[in-house]
């Protein structure tokens, strides 16, 4: 047995350990953020939030998870294969996305040279999952939600990519750890100050890409019942839920790396992972605050924000950065 272990590459062992840790983190993160969002919503809208199950209601999300796992899985009369592939496709890329994110100095499961491209490429599979869910549900509301998700993703991926490209032009690399190394430990040394337009554009696009209010048009309950996941019950719905909250952490992590110095902060580097998660969950709380403060936009307003404002601004920002770097 020991001889077999000796032949396993050390890098592969590192990746496997990181994968197990990431899967555990995804589950715990989902439970925690559901509870936090309920409490944030209660605070903003003067409601108590959960308080009955466990101290301060902290076991409510665990009870909900057990309930979801015990619910009957229902298949509509549409394409059952596409219907059940969709939630698995929404969840499957998440471990790979987290593996490329450096949470501290040398704390990354897979430090790829093209880590930023890897995250941007595989995060796009979520749109395909929503499309398959709407098509396989054999439900007009679900289909409308899927169509909205595709058009929304196409519109907002363009300014997001242009904002990201401006940072890569400044740093000259697509490696996430190298982008962090290009920034200092203090807030005035981070890219949010040299790239304020890109930072704001990225935040707006992150809300749209994760289907968060006020851009939650694919699942607008006032218009489409529940949109693309109307027909899902049990863990079919649960996987979409986990994917949404995990995607919030992914886009916040990328924003932290690109604009907020990553794991860097005042103090020793050994505390870097604390700084990283503090910044990430600060952005997640910002997304929750926006959701429970602003009303949902109309679909024409959603597209106008991107095509008429964000894309021209991001193009101008990219050209400005290119000119400065060239000079």
N, C-alpha and C positions, 0 to 999 in steps of 0.2 A: 504494500500500500504506500509506504514511504517513497519507494522508487518511482511509483506512478506520479506522486505529487511533485517530485523533483523535475519531471519532464513537463509540467504545466508552466507556461510562461508566467512570470511574475506580473506582467501587465494585464494578462487575462484574469488572474486572481483579483487584482485591483479593480477591474471592471465589474466582476461578478459581485464583489462585496459592495461596490457602489450601487449596483442595480438593486440588490436586496434592500439597502438602506433607502433608496429612492422610492421603492414600492411601499415600504412602511411609512415613509414621509407623506406620500400622496394620500393614503388613507387617513392618517392622523390630521393632516392639513385640511382635508375635506370636512371632517367632524368639527374641528376647531372653528373654521371660517363660517360654517352654517350657524353655529352658536353666536359668534361675534357679530355676524350680520344681523341676526335677529335682535341682539342687544343694541346695536347701532341704530337700527330702524326704530326700535322702541324709544331710544333716547331722543332721536331727532323728531319723531312724530308723537311724542308724549304718550307712549304705550309701554307697558311693563316688559314685554318680551317674555321668554320662557322663565318660569320660576318655581314650578311645581315638582318636576322630576329631578331629584337630587338637589344638593345645596346650590342656591341661585339658579336652578334649572340647568346645571352643567351636563346632566345626563340625558337631556331631552333629545339631542341629536343622536346619541347612541341608541336610544329607544326608537327613534325614527329609522335608523339604519337597520335595526333588527326587524322592524315592521316591513321595510322594503324587501328584505331578503325572504320574508315569509309570504309575500303577496303572490298571487297567481300570475303567471306570465301569459298574457293574452296576445294572440296574433290576429290581425284583421285579415280580410279576404284579399288583400293585395299580394304583392310579391314578398313572400315570407323570407326568402333568402336575403334580399336587400334590406328588409325590415330588421333582421337580427344582425346583419353585418354592420349596420350603421352605428349602433352604440359601441360595438367593439372597435370599430375604426376610429371613433372619436377618442377612445381611451388608449389604444395601442401606442400611438407615437409619444405619449407623455413621458415614459421612462427615458426614452432616447433624448428628448429635449432637456430633461433635467441633468442627464449625464454630461452634457457639454457646458454646464454652467459652473464656473468657479466660484465657490462660496467663501473662499479664503486663500491665503498664500499656499499654493500646492495642494489645495483641497478641491479637487475636481476628479470625477470618475474617468473622463475622456477629454483630454486637453487637445482638441483637434485644431490644426492650422486654419481650417475653414469652419470653425465652430459657429460663427454668426450665420453663414450660409446654411449650415445644417439645421439650425433652429428655424430660420425663415422658411426653408423648404418643407420640413416635416410639419410645421404648425399649420400649413395650408391644407393638410389632410382633413382638418376639422370641418372645413367648408364642404368637402366631398361627403363627409359623414352626415351632415345636416341635409344635404341634397338627397342622399339615398334614403334617409329617414322619411322625408316628405314624400318621395316617390313611392316607397314601399308601403306607406300607411294606407293608401287607397282612401284618402280623405282630402277634400278640397282645401280645408284650412291648413292642413299639414303641407300640402303642395305649395300653397301660397307662401307659407313660411320658408320653405326650401328655396323658392324663387327669390324671395327677398334676401335670404342669406347669401346667395351667389352674387347678386348685384351689389350688395353691401360690401362683400369681401373684395370684389373687383375694384370698387370705387376707392376703398380705404387702404388697400395694400400698396397702391401707387405712392401716395404721399408718405406713408410709413417707410417704404423702401428708400425714397429720396432723402428722408431725414436721417436714416441710418447710413446711407451712402456718404452724406456730408461728414459724419464722424469718421468713417473709414478713410476718407480722403485726408483728414487732418492727421490721423495716426499712422496711415500707411499699412494697415494690417487688418485681417479678418479674424485673427485669433483673439478670443475674448480676454484671456489673461494678459495679452500684450496691450490691449486697449486700456485695461485697468492700470498697467504699469506706466502708461503714458500720462497718467493723471497723478496729482499730488495727494497728500493726506488731508488737506484743508479745503473747505467748501469753495473758496475762491480759486482753487486750482483744478476744479472739475469742469467738465465740458458743458454743464448747464449754463455756465456764465459766458462762455465763448460761443455757445450754440443755443441761445434762448429760444429762437424761432423753431429750431429743430426739436428742442425739448418739448415745447407746447404742442407742436404738430404730432409728435410721437404719442403724447398722453391722450390726445383726442382720438387718434387712430387706434390706440390700444383699447379704449372703451368700445369702439365700433367693432374691432376684430374679435373681441370676447363677447359680443352681443350683450353688453351691459347697458342699462338705462343711462342716459336718455336715448340710446341707440339699440334697444332690444326689440327691433321690429320683427325679426324672425319668430318671436314667441309672444307677440303682443296680445295679452289676454283679453283686452277690451275689443279687439278686432278679430282675432284668429283662435279664440278659445285658449289654446296653449301653443299654437303654431306647430313646428315640426315634431314636437314630442307629445302631441295630443293623445295619440293612441298607445303610448308606452306606459307600462305599469311595472312595479317591482324593480328589479335591478337593471332592467332596460332603461328606465328613467334614471336610476341611480348612477349608471355609468355616464350619462350625459351630465348629470349634476357634478360628479367628480371631475369630469373633463373641464367644465366651466370654471370651477374654483382653482383647479391646477393651472389652467391657462392664465388666470389672473396672476398667479405667482410667477409664471414663466415670463409674461410681458413686463411685469414689474421688475423681475430679475434682469432682463435685458436692458430696461431703462436705467436701472441702478448701475450696470456695468458701463453703459455708453455715456451717461450724463452725470452720474452722481458718485463717481470714484470707486465703484465696486465695493470691495472689502476694506478699502482704505479709510482711515479716520484718525483723529488724534489718539495717541497712545501706542503701545507696542503692537506689532503685527500679529501676535498670537491672539489678540482680541478681534482680529479682522472679521471672522465669521459673525460675531455679535453685531458689528457695524453693518455688515451686509444684510442680515435678516431684519435689523431695525429699519433700514432704508426700504427694503422690499415690502415689509408689512405696513410701513407708513404709506406707501403708494397704494397698497391694497385697501387700507382704510379710507384713503382719498377717493378711490373708486366707489366704495360703499357710500360714502358721504354724498357723492354726486348722484348716485342712484336714488337715494331717498330724499333728495332736495329738489331736483329738476324734473319737470314733466317730460313725457316721451314726445319726441318730435314727429312730425308727419313724414311720410316716406319721401315726398318730393323735397322737403327741407333737408332730410338726411343726405340725399344725393347732391343737392346744391352746395351743402357745406363742403363736400369733398371736391367736386368738379369745378366749382366757381371760386373757391377760396383756398382750400388746403393745397391742392395740386399746384396752382400758380405760385403760392407762397413758398412751397417746398422747392420748386424749380428755381425760383429766384435765390433762395437760400443756398442751394447747391452750386449755382453759378458763382455766387459771391465767395463761397468757401474755395471753390476751384481757382478763382482769380487770386485770392489771398495766398493760397498754397503755391501757386505758380510764381507769383511775385517774390 
